Amino acid sequence: MGVNTTEGDSEAASLIAQGRDALVRHAWGQALERFTEADAAGELTPAELNEYAIAAWWNGHLTQAIEIRERAYGAASRANQFDVAVMLAIELARDNVYRTDDPLAAAWLQRAERLLEGVEEHRGHGWLAATKAFRSALLGDVEASLAGATEAEEIAARVGDRNLAALAQAEHGFALIATGEVERGLALVDEASVAAVGGELEPATAGGICCTTIGACAALGEWARAARWTEAQDRWCRREGINGYPGMCRLYRSEIKQLRGSWLEAEAEAQQASVELAGFIPAAAAMALYRIGDIRRRRGDLPEAEEALLQAYERGAHIEPAFSLVRLAQGRTDEAAAGIREALEHPRPTSNWHAPPASPLYRLPILRAQVEIALAGGDLDTARTASAELDDIAERFASQAARATASMARGLLRLAQSEPADAERALREAVDAWTELDAPYEAAQARRALASAFAARGQHDRARMEARAARAAFELLGASLDLRGLDELDGAAGGDPDGARSGAVRALRAFVFTDIVDSTRLAETLGDDPWRGVMRWHDQSVRSIVAQHGGELVKSTGDGFFLAFDDIDRAVEAAIAIQRRFAEHREREGFAPAVRVGVHAAEATRSGSDYAGRGVNLAARVCAAASGDEILLTRSSLDRSRRSFDLGEDRPLRLKGVADRVDAVIVRWR
């Protein structure tokens, strides 16, 4: 019977039926509400508790799902429901792997193994083997992962479990790729993914397979392939009514967009992924923060990059090579060299979500950074060793990204050894490979090095051409540190840095400025440590909201932010969300600073990731004219609006440096 025959059973049974119906429709939020109400109304059976856990899991509440499954396991054990108890123990092991709680994961696996001792073979043995393979892959034991996946495949074939068969096939392929059997491994993960996105499998299994496949492609640098599977996964999510595989789709999209040079979009995706994954897969949430830090490093925002990387570290991520590259950019070369050496000598499972620590693919990006850091410190021996290992990896895995990385490292080493002809050949290979991979930043870095090789050979015209192409790419990307590094090269090549600059780009955007009202007084009143806590919460809240609304966080302005949006309505909706978030926090916690917001749509000149022009200045002044908890929008911006928000009274403005009166209007948000 579904519930105890006591008063309230009828209500609980109705709620359970509604919850099950919502699960079938993939209305995860509604399912969680109904099962929560049913749990309060009466005692649930082990099977019903597991359905409750499934609803919590798909809402991204992993801790809650684990707590409910633990209750279900206890109830199943007391009721001697063997099959239910075994599968719950295996699911609890998997969930604790996601939570990066390996001792608990190992304990649940051991419990499942004891339950299955002496039992005739059935699907529990296969799922146990597959879960062991998954855990072993993340721990870096590739041989154990391969053995577990193979065993699971064999059992799945005998017991006729297609979900298990597809999952085991994907794990098998991932393990083969990690050992260097790339072609065979990719064929297996591709086949498993076809079953996943084709709707043949249960959603949890299908989502896991897609993540495994995309991760394998990313580890190899097969970005076009990774993008295709990410798009296929997105289609599957939409078709099945699944709002992403909590955050993972977004995290992969972020990585692909970063490679292709859409850094602001990539950071917005990663920011949102860090929020969605925080309660689901903490290790993946930490990797989203790592991605944010790496993007900010490339943009030259070193303090913000360091802050994001330290947050990732606090959540359990290994933050190399980005952290050592930040130290290198700060001029702290010895610390950078020590950090990158430690990362290679003591690999950690969470430092590379895509590759096990025992796999050479794990070492690929770290070795690439070591070459750069060693050459900056004049340590040619270390650079030679790292470059040679990169050549071996490229030959073993036959990946275009690995070959491009190895060619770049070899070219930089030849330059440092005063062998410009050999450097030129290697760097040409790197430019061609990164260009074919649609990786503009890496291609521009290779072009800059190639310009140095041409300059060293006295071919100044060719050097200027490569430097000009590199500068244009760096400006478009917003890679400020790389741009500064080109000035010296331009001089060595006999060129004019200003003359090498690409033309300005005009862009139509909705600009938003935010500002904390009376921040100086608040900081003095609260004191340094409490104020830092307030600012940390403020920054995280605004960044999260901007990511949710598809905006660009152009830069911090001290006590606020300069934001840009493609759409005026999304800009205003983000401003409303900011004010509501602060009001809710104030009501709940007793304090939140008052924020003013100004919004203005205009054309401006885009240079890298920054914008300049009269429209930007006007938006900043409109923000300064607003009161606390207020949003001011210029009337001219409404010409481009769908009016998805409510307006209040008009506010004519006389702004400093603006000759004519500016007509603004208050946006209602309460």
N, C-alpha and C positions, 0 to 999 in steps of 0.2 A: 504494500500500500504506500502511496506517495507521502502521506503525512499522518501523524497520530490522530486517532479518532477522539479528539477533544474539541471543546468549543473553539471555534476559529479555524477548524480544519477546512471547511468549505471555502472560506476566504483565501486561505493559503493555497489550496488546490487550484483555484481560479487564477491566482497570481502566478503560480508555476506554469500553468498552461499559457498564459500571456507571455511569460518570459521565454518559454520554449518557442513560441511563435515568433517572437522578436529575434531570437537566435537564428531561426531558419531564414528570416528576412535580412539578417545581418544588421539589424537595428540595435547595435551593441549598447548604446546608452540606455535605451528603453528596456532592454533585457536586464541590464544591471539594476535599474530601478525596481523592476518587478521582482527579481529574485531577492533583493535586499528587503523589500516589503514582505515577501513570503517567509524569509528567514526570521523576521521579527514576529510573524503571525503563528508560526508553528515549526516543529522540528522537521528538518529536511533529511531525506535519505542520502546515502553516499553518492548515488548517481545524480541526484538533484543538486547536491553540494558541488559536484564537479561541473555541472552546467552553470552554476553560479560563478564558479572560478573561471570558466571559459569567458563569461561576460566581463568579468573584471579584467582578465588578461587582454581582451580585445579593446578595452577602454584605456589600455596602457598602465593599469594599476597592478604591477607585477607583485609587489609586496602583499597586497590584499589577496591576489589570486593564490599566492603561496599559503597564506594563513588559512584560506578556505579549503584548499586541497589537503592541508595537514589535518583539518577537522574531518574531511571526507575519508582520508586514509584511516584515521582512528575508528570512525564509524564502520567502515568496511571490514576492518580487522575484527572488531567486536562481533559483527554479524556474520563472520566467516565467509565473506564474499571475496573469494580468492582472486578471481580475474580482475575485479575492480581494484582491489588493493595493489596488485602487481603493477597495473598500468598507472595508478596514482603515484606509486613510488618512483617509477621511471619518469613521469612528468615532473615530479618534484625535483628529481636530479637535474633534468633539463632546465627547469626554471632557475635553480640555484647556479647553474653554469651561466645563464644570462645575467644573474645578479652578481657574478664573479665571486661567489662564496664557494670556493672549491672544496673546503672540508665538508660542508653540508652536502654538496653535490656528490662527493665520493661516498659519504655515508648512506645516502639514499640509493646509490647504485649498488652498494654492498647489500643493503636491505633487500632490494629487488632480486639480486643474485641468490640470496639465501632462500627467498620465497620460491624461487624457480628450481632449486636443487631437487633432483630426483623426479621432476615433473616431466611428463611426456611433452615433446616439442610443440609449442604453439607460438603465436605472434609475439608474446611477451619476451621470449628469448631474442627474437629479431630486433624488437624495439630497444631492448637492453644493449645489444651489440651496436646498434646505430647511435645510441646516445653516448656510449663509451667512445665511439669513433669521433663524434663531435667534440667531446671534452678533450680527447687526446690531441686533436688537431689544434685546438686553442692553446693547449699546454706545450705544443711543439714536438710531441712524440708522433712523428709522421708514420713510422712503421706500425705503431699500435693503432693509429687511425685507419691505415690501409687494411690491416687485419680485421678490425671491427667492421668496417664498411663491407668488406668482402663476405664476412660471415653473415651480416644482416641481409645482403643480397640473396645469398643462398637460401636462407630461412624463408625470406619473403616469397621466393619462387615456389617453395614447398608448401607453404601455408596459404598462398594466394592472397597476399595483402598488397594491393597496388600502391597504397600510400607509402608503406614501408619500402617497397621495391624502388620507388622513385627517389625517396630521400636517401636511401643507401647508395643508389647509383650516383647521386650528386656528391655525397661524401667521398665515394670511391674516386670520382673524377678529380675532386679537389686535392686529395692525397697524392694522386698520380702527378698532377701539375707541380705540387711542392717538391716531388722527387726528380723532376726534370722530364717526365713523360708528357710533354705539353699537348701534343696532337691527340693522343689517346684520351687524356684527361678532359680536354675541351669537348671532345665528341660525347663523352659521358654526361658532362654537366649540361651541354646543350640539349641532349635528348631528354634528360630529366626536366629541364625547364619548359620544353614543349608541352609535356604532360601537365606541368604546373599552370601555365598561362592558358592552356586549352580547356581548363575547367574540369579536368578528370579527377582532381584530388581535393581533399579537405583543405579549407583555407589556411590553417596553421601550417600544414605540411607544404602547401604550395608556396606560401610566403617565405618559409625557411629555405626552400630550394632556390628560389629566385635570388635571395640574398647571397647564398653560397656561390651561385653562378656569377653574379655581378662582382662579388669580391674576388673570385678567381681571375676574371678578366682584368680587373683593376690592378691586381698584383703583378700581372704580366705586362701591364701597360697597353693592353688591347682596348683602348678607350672607345673606339668606334663600336666594337662588339659590346662593351659594357653599356654604352649609350642605347644601343638597340634593345638590349634586354631590360634596361631601366624603363624605356618607353613601353615595352611589352608588359612589364609589371604594372605600370601605371594604368594601362588599358584594362588589365585584369582587375585591379583594385576598383576602377570605376564600374566595370561590368558586374562585379560581385557586390557592389555597395560597400566596399571597404575603404575607409578613409586612410589609405596608406597602410603599410605594415608597420605599426606605430613608429613613425619617424625614420625608418630605415631607407625608404624610397627617397626621402628628402636628403638624407645624408649622402647617398650615392649621387644624386643630382648635383649636390654642392661640389663634390669632388670633380665631376665631369666639367661643370661650369668653370671651376678654378683652372683646370688644365687648358680649357679653350679661351681663357682670358676674360671671362665675364665675372670679374672678382666681386663686384658689389652684389650682384645677384647670388653668387656663390656664398658670400658671407650671410646674406639674408636667409638663404636656405639652411645653412648650418646653424644659425642662431635659432631658427624655429625648431630644427631637429633637436638641438640641445634641450629645448623645453619639452618637446614631445617624448623624448627618450629618457628623461630624468627619472621617471617612475617606472620605466619599462626595462631598458637595458642600460644600466649606469655606465658600463664600459663604452658603449656606443655614444652616449651623451658626452662622455669625456673626449671621445674622438672628434665629436662635432666642435667642441671647444678648441681642440688642437687645430682643426681646420681653420677656425676663425683666427687663431693666433698666427698661423702660417700665412694666411692671406694678408693680414695686417703687416706682417714682416715684409712681404713682397712690396707692399705699398709704401714702406718706409716709416710706418707708424710704430716705432719700436716700443715705447712705453705701453701702448694698448696691446701690442703683440705679446709682450712679456706677461701682462696681467691675464690675458686669456689662456696662455700656456700654463701659468701657475694654477689657474682654476682647474685646468684639465689635469694637472699633476695631483691636486688635492682630491680629485675624484678617481684617482687610480691609474691614469694614463701615463705611459712613458713618453716624454715630450721631445724626443730626438727624432730627426736631426734639427727640427725647427729652433729649439732653444739654443743650441750651440751656434747656429747661424745668426740668431739675434745677438749673442755675445760677440761673434765675429764682427757684425755690423757696428756694434758699440765700441769696437777697438780693443776688446778684451780677448785677444787671440789665444793666450795661454789657457784661459778658462774654457774657451771654445774647443781647443784641442783635447783637453782633459775630459770634457763632457762627451765628445764624440768617441773617444777611445773607450770610455766606460760603457757607452751604449753598445759597442761592438763586442766587448769582453763579457758583458753581463746582460744578454738580451732578456726582455720581459714580454710575456704573452700579449699585453695590451698595447704595446708600442706600435704595432702594425696590424690593424684589424683584418687585413686581407691575407697575410702570410704567416705561417707558424714560425716561431723563432729559430727552429732548426733548419729552415729552408733558406737557400741563398737569396731568394726573392726578398726575404726580410732584410737582408744586409744591403740590398741594392741602393736605396736612397741614402742610407747612412754612410756607405762608402763614397758615394758621390759627394756628400758634404765633407767627408774627411779629406778628399783630394783638395777641395777649395780651401779648407782651413789650413791644411799642412803647407800648401804653397804660399798662403798669406804669411805664415810664420817661418818660411824659408826651410822647412823640413822636407827636403826632396826625397829622402829615403822612405818616409812614411807615404808620401804621395805616390811613389813608384809602386810600393807594395799594394796600396789600395787600387791603383789603376790596373795593375796586373790581375787582381781578383775580379774587377769589373769586366775585364776582357774574357776571363774564364766563364763568368756568369752569362755574358752575352752569347758566347759560343754554345753553352750548355742548353740555354732556354730558347734560343732562336727567336727572341722577342724584339720587335723593332724598337720599342722604348728602351730595352736593355742595351741594344746596339748603339742607339743614339747617346745614351748615358756614358757608355764605355768610350765612344769616339770623342765625346766632349772632354772627358777626363784625360784621355791620351793627348788630345790637342793642347790642353792647358799645361800638361807636364812637359811636352816638347817645347812649348814657348818658354817655360821657365828654364829649360836646359839649353836655350839659345839654338834651337833647331827649327827655325821658322818654316822651312819647306815641308818637313814632316808634319808640323803643326797644322799647316794649311790644308794638307790632304785629310787629316783626321777631322778638322773643324768643318770642312766642306761636307763631309759625310754627316756630321751632327746637324748642320743647318738643314740639309735635305730631308733627313729623317724626321726632325721635329716639325718641319713645315708640313710634311705629308701627314703627320699625326695631328695636325691642327692644334699645335701647342705654341702659341705666339710668344710667350715669355721665354721658354727654353730656346726657341729659335732665335730670339733677339739676343739672348746671352751668348749663344754660339756665334752669331754675326759680330758681336762686339769683340769676342776673342779672335775671330777671323780677321777683323780689321787690324788688330794688333799684329797678327802674323804678316799681313800685307805690308804694314808700316815698317816692320823689322827687315823686310826684304827690299825696302825702298820703293814699293809700288803704292805711292801715296794716293793716286787717283782711285785705285781699287779700295784702298783703306777708307777713303772718304765715303765711297758708295756704301760700303758695308756699315760704317758708323752711322750714316744718315738713315739707313733702313732700320738699324737697331734703335736709334733715337725715336723715330716715328712710332715704332711698336711700344717702346717704353712710355712715351707720352700718352698714347691711347690707353694703355693699361693703367697708368698712374703709378708707375714704378719709380718713385722719386729718388731712391738711393742709387739705382742703376743709372738714372739720368745724370746724376752728379759725377759718377765714375766715367762718363763719356767725355766730359770736358777736357780732361788731361789727354785722353786719346786723340781728340780732335786737334789739340795743339801739336801733339807729336806727329800727326799726319799732315800738318801744315794747313789745316782748315780753320774755319771760323765757326765756333760752336753755335753762335746765333744763326748763322746762315744755314746751318744744317737742320734747324728745327722745322718740323712739319707745320702745315697751316693749321690755324685754329678751327675748331669744330663748334658750330652753333647747334644748340639743342633747346627744345621747348620742354620745360618741366614745371611742375608745381613745387615751389620751394617752401619749406617749413622751417621756422626757427623756434626753438623752445628755450626757456630761461627760468631758473628758479628765482622767485621774488625775494629780495632782501637776504641773499645768501650769506653775505659777510656777517651780518648781525646774528643770523642763525648759527653760523660756524663758531662765533665767539661765545654764544650762549651755551651751546651743546658741548663744546670742547673738541679736541682733535679726533680722538678715537670714535666717539659717537657720530661725529659728522662724517668721518670716513665710511662708517656703516650706512648712514643715510645716503651718501653719494653712490655707494656700491649698489644699494637697492634701486636708487633712481636710475642709474645707468643700465642695469640689467632689465628693468621694467620697460624703459623706452626702447632699448635695442630689440627686445622681444616683440613689442607691439609693431615696430617698424617692419620687422621680418614678416609678421603675420599679414601685414597689409602690402607687402611687395615693394617696399621703399628702399632707397639707398641712404645709408648713414654716411654722409659725406665726410663729416669730421665733428669732433667735440669742440665746443666753444667755451670750455671751462665749467660753467654751471648749467650748461644746456647742450643742445645739438643743432647742427645744420643738416637738414634732411632734404631729399629730393624724391619726387614721385612722377611716374609717367602720366598719372591720371589725377585730376583735381579732386574728384570725389573720394578716391582712396586716400589722398592726402588729408582731407578734412575728416574722414572716418578714422584715420589713425590719430589725429589730434583729439577727436572726441574720446577714443579709447584711452589715450594718455590721461585725460582729465578724469575719466571715470575710474581708471585704475588707482589714481592718487586719492580720489574721494573715498573709494571703498577701503583703501588702506588706512586712511585717516579715521574713518568710522570704526573700523575693526581694531586697529592698534592704538588709536588715540593721537597719532601724529603722522603727518606727511607734509613736506614742504609745498607751498603754493607755487604753481607753475603757470606762466603765461605763454601763449602760442600765437605766432603770426603766420599767415598763409597767403602766398601770392604766386600766381602762374605767369610765367614770362619766358622769353627767349634769353639765353645766356651763353657765354663762351665756355665750352668744356675743355679743360686741360688735364689730361689724365683722369683722376677721380674727383677733381675739384671743379667748381663752377665760379665764374666771375662775370660781373656786369651790373648794369643799373637795376635789373630785375632782382638780383640777389640782394643788393644793398637795400632795395625797397622792402623786401620781405623781412630783413633784419630789423629795419626801423618800425615796421608794422608790429612786430613782436614786442619791441621796446615800448610801444604806445599802449599795449594791452595791460590790463590789470591782472592781479592774481586770480587763478582759476578761470581765466577768460581765453576764448579763441577769437581772434580778429581775422577776417577774411576780406581781401579787397573785392569791391564790386566788379571790377573788370574781369576777375577770375571766374565769375559766374557765367560768362559767355561760353566757357568750355565745360560747364558742369551739367550733370544729369539731375541735379537737385535731390540727391539722396539723403539730405539732412535738413534740419529745421533752422530757420533764420530768426534772429531777434531784431532789435532796433538798429538803425543806422548809426554809424560813428564817423563823421567827417574828421579827417586828420590833417594837421599841419606838421609836416615832418622836416626835421633838420636836413638841409642839403637838397630838398625837393621843392622846386619853385611852386608847382601847382598843388591845390588841395587834392588829397587822396580820399576817395570815398570808400569806406570800409563798412562792414556789417558784423555784428556779433553772431556767432554760431551757438545755437542752443544745444546743450549736451546733457543737462540734468534729467 
